[in-house]
């Protein structure tokens, strides 16, 4: 029978742990020491909230220019053809049924 996914990855994790414990060469020890995050390395530069909000308020809000796309023209053309068709049907009905 095949082993389950949990058993498979449990064995995989155990083999990784064994590999890490065996790998105590000077290069790997140096790499691990360099990858430890200390207070000296864990600094961030944050901006004051007033400065950020001031920059947001300073930017002028321009209205987006309307861009006419091919889809817009197709929809407009279909709407115009539909309106013309309805008007034509109404005019034809008036003449055909004798609206005097």
Secondary structure, 3 states (H helix, E strand, C coil): CCCCHHHHHHHHHHHHHHHHHHCCCHHHHHHHHHHCCCCCCCCCCCCCHHHHHHHHHHCCCCCCCCCCCHHHHHHHHHHHHHHHHHHHHHHHHHHHCCCC
